[in-house]
Amino acid sequence: MKAIDLRSDTVTQPTEGMRKVMAAAAVGDDVFQDDPTVKKLEDKLAEMSGKADALFVPSGTMSNLVALLSHCQRGEEYIVGQGYHTYLYEAGGAPVLGSVIPQTLPVEKDGTLDLDKVASVIKVDDVHFARSKLLCLENTHNGKVISLEYMQKAYDFAKSKGLSVHLDGARAFNAITELNCELSDLAQHADSVSICLSKGLGAPVGSVLCADKEIIQWARRWRKMVGGGMRQSGVLAAAGIYALDEHVQRLAIDHANAKVLAERLLGIPQLSINKDLVQTNMLFVKTDMETATSLANHLKQHNIIIIPSETMRWVMHLDVSSSDVKFVSEKVKEFFA
Ligand SMILES: *Cc1c(COP(=O)(O)O)cnc(C)c1O
């Protein structure tokens, strides 16, 4: 019996079709920039995002790191939400490896940064201060979609203050699925955008940074420095191309599944779910730690995997079908019955 793993959308297995194109991929040495399949993936995402260039990297963390290091020099700062991945979940990479200073702000309920608060932390040019250089946004954030109106407002605001904008679009395709727009409609409101192929898109490895030629040239150098220059990586890029061709349309299924699961669990008094926050492929389920732990144990017996916590994140993906969702809701109800 296959497990229903709700811990993350990173747990997907490469499909048969994906494994086939990986096995058949034409490859070269990408550090010499002669891997045709990597080039094809980079060209494809550059075009989709409306940027001049793109760079394939091993992970979203490395993509964000090389982006931050390419935008900011030593002693310059990036303004970032304190719950955003680029601050909280990247082991302090930008300050540790690049001497780039994070200026954090609380993230608003809708996943945005309040632009008045951003304005209040931008430093004047004075020897006492780090130089404010970059505004870092995230879309989606905790499954929440940031509107194009906000993105445009934030971008225009940043430009008016002389800041560049980096968008952590690890799940940008989930965002544009809900926004019902093209990737370029979103990416136009940032100078660089990082996209994960290994989340909802279902590739085993990889992210792509999209930006202008100068930023990508810098990013390529930083990628080499941090050990991300790969050789016959066309095998991995082929999975990414396949994911972009085959797995973007189906993201809507994950979003529908998350909504259905939330609806089915709404009547359980021990669980608290804010339906309005279920906008893409995740739902957040609140309870106490003891209940979460015994619920996780119960579900484990039925091959359903969740991480117990007071606020649990249950994530839909390629390997969770709508009948799986029905099965999960039945087992959760059974536990509380
Ligand atoms: C997963 C994720 C990343 C990083 O991706 P990895 O490939 O796991 O390093 C960056 N930003 C966000 C918002 C993510 O969810």
The ligand as an SDF file (V2000), in Angstrom:
LIG
                    3D

 15 15  0  0  0  0  0  0  0  0999 V2000
   11.2480   25.1600   -0.4700 C   0  0  0  0  0  0  0  0  0  0  0  0
   11.3980   26.6200   -0.5280 C   0  0  0  0  0  0  0  0  0  0  0  0
   12.6230   27.2060   -0.8330 C   0  0  0  0  0  0  0  0  0  0  0  0
   13.9070   26.4340   -0.9490 C   0  0  0  0  0  0  0  0  0  0  0  0
   13.9310   25.3250   -1.7150 O   0  0  0  0  0  0  0  0  0  0  0  0
   14.9220   24.1020   -1.4260 P   0  0  0  0  0  0  0  0  0  0  0  0
   15.0070   23.5090   -2.7810 O   0  0  0  0  0  0  0  0  0  0  0  0
   14.2390   23.2440   -0.4190 O   0  0  0  0  0  0  0  0  0  0  0  0
   16.2340   24.6270   -0.9710 O   0  0  0  0  0  0  0  0  0  0  0  0
   12.6640   28.5760   -0.9370 C   0  0  0  0  0  0  0  0  0  0  0  0
   11.5870   29.3320   -0.7020 N   0  0  0  0  0  0  0  0  0  0  0  0
   10.4050   28.8080   -0.3910 C   0  0  0  0  0  0  0  0  0  0  0  0
    9.2400   29.7210   -0.1580 C   0  0  0  0  0  0  0  0  0  0  0  0
   10.2620   27.4350   -0.2810 C   0  0  0  0  0  0  0  0  0  0  0  0
    9.0790   26.9240    0.0390 O   0  0  0  0  0  0  0  0  0  0  0  0
  1  2  1  0
  2  3  1  0
  2 14  2  0
  3  4  1  0
  3 10  2  0
  4  5  1  0
  5  6  1  0
  6  7  2  0
  6  8  1  0
  6  9  1  0
 10 11  1  0
 11 12  2  0
 12 13  1  0
 12 14  1  0
 14 15  1  0
M  END
$$$$
